[in-house]
Amino acid sequence: MTLSEQLEMALERIRSLEEENEQLRIELQAAADWRPDAMKYNGLRIHDFI
């Protein structure tokens, strides 16, 4: 496998992870909006991390 092919595979993986990250952020935001009282971690609201 050439370096160019390895770089292309790495870029595809990065894009995939970015899409997955965005989907998880959306799901977390929706959960925080739905149950803000339940979305706490050591006194910090999940919104503080988004």
DSSP file (Angstrom, degrees, kcal/mol; ACC not computed):
  #  RESIDUE AA STRUCTURE BP1 BP2  ACC     N-H-->O    O-->H-N    N-H-->O    O-->H-N    TCO  KAPPA ALPHA  PHI   PSI    X-CA   Y-CA   Z-CA
    1    1 A M              0   0    0      0, 0.0     2,-0.1     0, 0.0     0, 0.0   0.000 360.0 360.0 360.0 132.6    0.0    0.0    0.0
    2    2 A T     >  -     0   0    0      1,-0.1     4,-2.2     4,-0.0     5,-0.2  -0.330 360.0-112.0 -80.2 164.1    1.4    3.4   -1.0
    3    3 A L  H  > S+     0   0    0      1,-0.2     4,-2.6     2,-0.2     5,-0.2   0.884 119.1  55.8 -60.9 -38.9    1.6    6.4    1.3
    4    4 A S  H  > S+     0   0    0      1,-0.2     4,-2.2     2,-0.2    -1,-0.2   0.901 108.0  47.6 -61.1 -42.2   -1.0    8.1   -0.8
    5    5 A E  H  > S+     0   0    0      2,-0.2     4,-2.3     1,-0.2    -1,-0.2   0.892 111.2  51.1 -66.7 -39.9   -3.4    5.2   -0.2
    6    6 A Q  H  X S+     0   0    0     -4,-2.2     4,-2.3     2,-0.2    -2,-0.2   0.906 110.5  49.1 -64.3 -41.1   -2.7    5.2    3.5
    7    7 A L  H  X S+     0   0    0     -4,-2.6     4,-2.6     2,-0.2    -2,-0.2   0.906 109.9  51.2 -64.7 -41.4   -3.4    8.9    3.7
    8    8 A E  H  X S+     0   0    0     -4,-2.2     4,-2.2     2,-0.2    -2,-0.2   0.911 110.8  48.6 -62.5 -41.9   -6.6    8.5    1.8
    9    9 A M  H  X S+     0   0    0     -4,-2.3     4,-2.1     2,-0.2    -1,-0.2   0.899 111.1  50.7 -64.0 -40.4   -7.7    5.8    4.2
   10   10 A A  H  X S+     0   0    0     -4,-2.3     4,-2.4     2,-0.2    -2,-0.2   0.906 109.9  49.7 -64.4 -41.8   -6.8    8.0    7.2
   11   11 A L  H  X S+     0   0    0     -4,-2.6     4,-2.5     2,-0.2    -1,-0.2   0.895 109.6  51.3 -64.1 -40.0   -8.8   10.9    5.8
   12   12 A E  H  X S+     0   0    0     -4,-2.2     4,-2.3     2,-0.2    -1,-0.2   0.902 110.5  49.2 -62.7 -40.7  -11.8    8.6    5.2
   13   13 A R  H  X S+     0   0    0     -4,-2.1     4,-2.6     2,-0.2    -2,-0.2   0.904 110.2  51.0 -65.5 -41.6  -11.5    7.4    8.8
   14   14 A I  H  X S+     0   0    0     -4,-2.4     4,-2.5     2,-0.2    -2,-0.2   0.929 110.6  48.6 -61.2 -45.4  -11.3   11.0   10.1
   15   15 A R  H  X S+     0   0    0     -4,-2.5     4,-2.3     1,-0.2    -2,-0.2   0.912 111.4  50.3 -60.6 -42.2  -14.4   12.0    8.1
   16   16 A S  H  X S+     0   0    0     -4,-2.3     4,-2.4     1,-0.2    -2,-0.2   0.916 111.6  47.4 -62.5 -43.6  -16.2    9.0    9.5
   17   17 A L  H  X S+     0   0    0     -4,-2.6     4,-2.8     2,-0.2    -1,-0.2   0.871 109.8  53.3 -67.0 -36.7  -15.3    9.9   13.1
   18   18 A E  H  X S+     0   0    0     -4,-2.5     4,-2.3     2,-0.2    -1,-0.2   0.911 110.5  47.2 -63.6 -41.7  -16.3   13.5   12.5
   19   19 A E  H  X S+     0   0    0     -4,-2.3     4,-2.2     2,-0.2    -2,-0.2   0.917 113.4  47.9 -65.0 -43.1  -19.7   12.4   11.4
   20   20 A E  H  X S+     0   0    0     -4,-2.4     4,-2.5     2,-0.2    -2,-0.2   0.911 111.2  51.4 -63.4 -42.5  -20.1   10.0   14.3
   21   21 A N  H  X S+     0   0    0     -4,-2.8     4,-2.4     1,-0.2    -2,-0.2   0.912 109.6  49.4 -60.8 -44.1  -19.0   12.7   16.7
   22   22 A E  H  X S+     0   0    0     -4,-2.3     4,-2.3     2,-0.2    -1,-0.2   0.909 110.7  50.0 -63.3 -42.1  -21.6   15.1   15.3
   23   23 A Q  H  X S+     0   0    0     -4,-2.2     4,-2.4     1,-0.2    -2,-0.2   0.916 111.8  47.8 -63.4 -42.8  -24.3   12.5   15.6
   24   24 A L  H  X S+     0   0    0     -4,-2.5     4,-2.6     2,-0.2    -1,-0.2   0.879 110.0  52.8 -65.9 -36.8  -23.4   11.8   19.2
   25   25 A R  H  X S+     0   0    0     -4,-2.4     4,-2.5     2,-0.2    -2,-0.2   0.910 110.0  48.5 -63.0 -41.8  -23.3   15.6   20.0
   26   26 A I  H  X S+     0   0    0     -4,-2.3     4,-2.5     2,-0.2    -2,-0.2   0.921 112.8  47.6 -63.5 -44.5  -26.8   15.9   18.5
   27   27 A E  H  X S+     0   0    0     -4,-2.4     4,-2.3     2,-0.2    -2,-0.2   0.901 112.8  48.5 -64.6 -41.4  -28.0   12.9   20.6
   28   28 A L  H  X S+     0   0    0     -4,-2.6     4,-2.6     2,-0.2    -2,-0.2   0.907 111.5  49.9 -65.3 -41.8  -26.4   14.3   23.8
   29   29 A Q  H  X S+     0   0    0     -4,-2.5     4,-2.4     2,-0.2    -2,-0.2   0.918 110.5  50.3 -61.9 -43.4  -27.9   17.7   23.2
   30   30 A A  H  X S+     0   0    0     -4,-2.5     4,-2.0     1,-0.2    -2,-0.2   0.903 111.6  47.9 -62.8 -41.1  -31.3   16.2   22.6
   31   31 A A  H  X S+     0   0    0     -4,-2.3     4,-2.6     2,-0.2    -1,-0.2   0.906 111.8  49.6 -65.8 -40.9  -31.0   14.2   25.9
   32   32 A A  H  < S+     0   0    0     -4,-2.6    -2,-0.2     1,-0.2    -1,-0.2   0.877 112.5  47.9 -65.9 -36.9  -29.9   17.3   27.8
   33   33 A D  H  < S+     0   0    0     -4,-2.4    -1,-0.2    -5,-0.2    -2,-0.2   0.850 114.0  47.5 -69.9 -34.4  -32.8   19.3   26.4
   34   34 A W  H  < S+     0   0    0     -4,-2.0    -2,-0.2     1,-0.2    -1,-0.2   0.906 131.6  14.0 -75.6 -42.6  -35.3   16.5   27.2
   35   35 A R    >X  +     0   0    0     -4,-2.6     3,-1.1    -5,-0.1     4,-0.9  -0.564  66.2 163.6-133.8  70.2  -34.1   15.9   30.8
   36   36 A P  T 34 S+     0   0    0      0, 0.0     3,-0.4     0, 0.0    10,-0.2   0.819  78.2  57.2 -60.3 -30.4  -31.9   18.8   31.9
   37   37 A D  T 34 S+     0   0    0      1,-0.2     3,-0.2    -3,-0.1    -5,-0.1   0.783 109.0  46.0 -70.8 -25.1  -32.2   17.8   35.6
   38   38 A A  T <4 S+     0   0    0     -3,-1.1     2,-1.1     1,-0.2    -1,-0.2   0.566  94.3  80.7 -91.7  -9.6  -30.9   14.3   34.9
   39   39 A M     <  +     0   0    0     -4,-0.9     7,-2.0    -3,-0.4     2,-0.4  -0.439  65.7 124.0 -98.5  61.2  -28.0   15.4   32.8
   40   40 A K  E     -A   45   0A   0     -2,-1.1     2,-0.4     5,-0.2     5,-0.2  -0.922  36.8-173.1-122.0 147.7  -25.5   16.4   35.5
   41   41 A Y  E >  S-A   44   0A   0      3,-2.4     3,-2.1    -2,-0.4    -2,-0.0  -0.926  79.4 -24.8-139.4 111.4  -22.0   15.2   36.2
   42   42 A N  T 3  S-     0   0    0     -2,-0.4     3,-0.1     1,-0.3    -1,-0.0   0.868 126.2 -51.9  51.2  39.8  -20.4   16.4   39.5
   43   43 A G  T 3  S+     0   0    0      1,-0.3     2,-0.4     0, 0.0    -1,-0.3   0.361 115.3 115.5  83.8  -7.1  -22.7   19.4   39.5
   44   44 A L  E <   -A   41   0A   0     -3,-2.1    -3,-2.4     2,-0.0    -1,-0.3  -0.801  65.3-126.2 -97.5 136.7  -21.8   20.5   36.0
   45   45 A R  E >   -A   40   0A   0     -2,-0.4     3,-1.8    -5,-0.2     4,-0.3  -0.528  18.8-121.4 -77.2 148.1  -24.5   20.4   33.4
   46   46 A I  G >> S+     0   0    0     -7,-2.0     3,-2.3     1,-0.3     4,-0.7   0.836 111.3  69.4 -57.3 -32.9  -23.8   18.5   30.2
   47   47 A H  G >4 S+     0   0    0      1,-0.3     3,-0.6    -8,-0.2    -1,-0.3   0.794  86.7  67.4 -56.7 -26.9  -24.4   21.8   28.3
   48   48 A D  G <4 S+     0   0    0     -3,-1.8    -1,-0.3     1,-0.2    -2,-0.2   0.740 104.2  43.7 -65.4 -20.3  -21.2   23.0   29.9
   49   49 A F  G <4        0   0    0     -3,-2.3    -1,-0.2    -4,-0.3    -2,-0.2   0.555 360.0 360.0-100.2 -10.8  -19.3   20.4   27.8
   50   50 A I    <<        0   0    0     -4,-0.7    -2,-0.2    -3,-0.6    -1,-0.2   0.449 360.0 360.0 -93.5 360.0  -21.1   20.9   24.5
